[in-house]
């Protein structure tokens, strides 16, 4: 997928998502879907047939960062993350992310891609809710951060 094909796809996706400025997604490469910020990453040189999506789940909780990271690892085990997406921490921004790879997205209709984006945004929201609930239940970790090193 070259730059023109990517821009065409992003404009079509934006239209399916109901954006008023359909070209803004193609220009900025990020948007908000169902209250979840989403970044679109494409490397035409190294992997032209893959679109990487980062669904921003919010900041790493400062009060219980270890529990949050353990929660992300637990979600990866439960979700079958290899096929659905990976829960991770963006170390540069200390934000919790749900990363999804779409292979050959230009082969799918924009409506189907937009539907999948909404499903992934909902999955990110649900995962964050589960993680927060688990953190509230287990405010005292069984292992100290020093024991993990």
HELIX and SHEET records of a PDB file:
HELIX    1   1 UNK A    3  UNK A   17  1                                  15    
HELIX    2   2 UNK A   22  UNK A   28  1                                   7    
HELIX    3   3 UNK A   65  UNK A   79  1                                  15    
HELIX    4   4 UNK A   81  UNK A   84  1                                   4    
HELIX    5   5 UNK A  105  UNK A  107  5                                   3    
HELIX    6   6 UNK A  110  UNK A  137  1                                  28    
HELIX    7   7 UNK A  145  UNK A  148  1                                   4    
SHEET    1   A 5 UNK A  30  UNK A  33  0                                        
SHEET    2   A 5 UNK A  36  UNK A  43 -1                                        
SHEET    3   A 5 UNK A  47  UNK A  59 -1                                        
SHEET    4   A 5 UNK A  95  UNK A 103 -1                                        
SHEET    5   A 5 UNK A  86  UNK A  90 -1                                        
END                                                                             
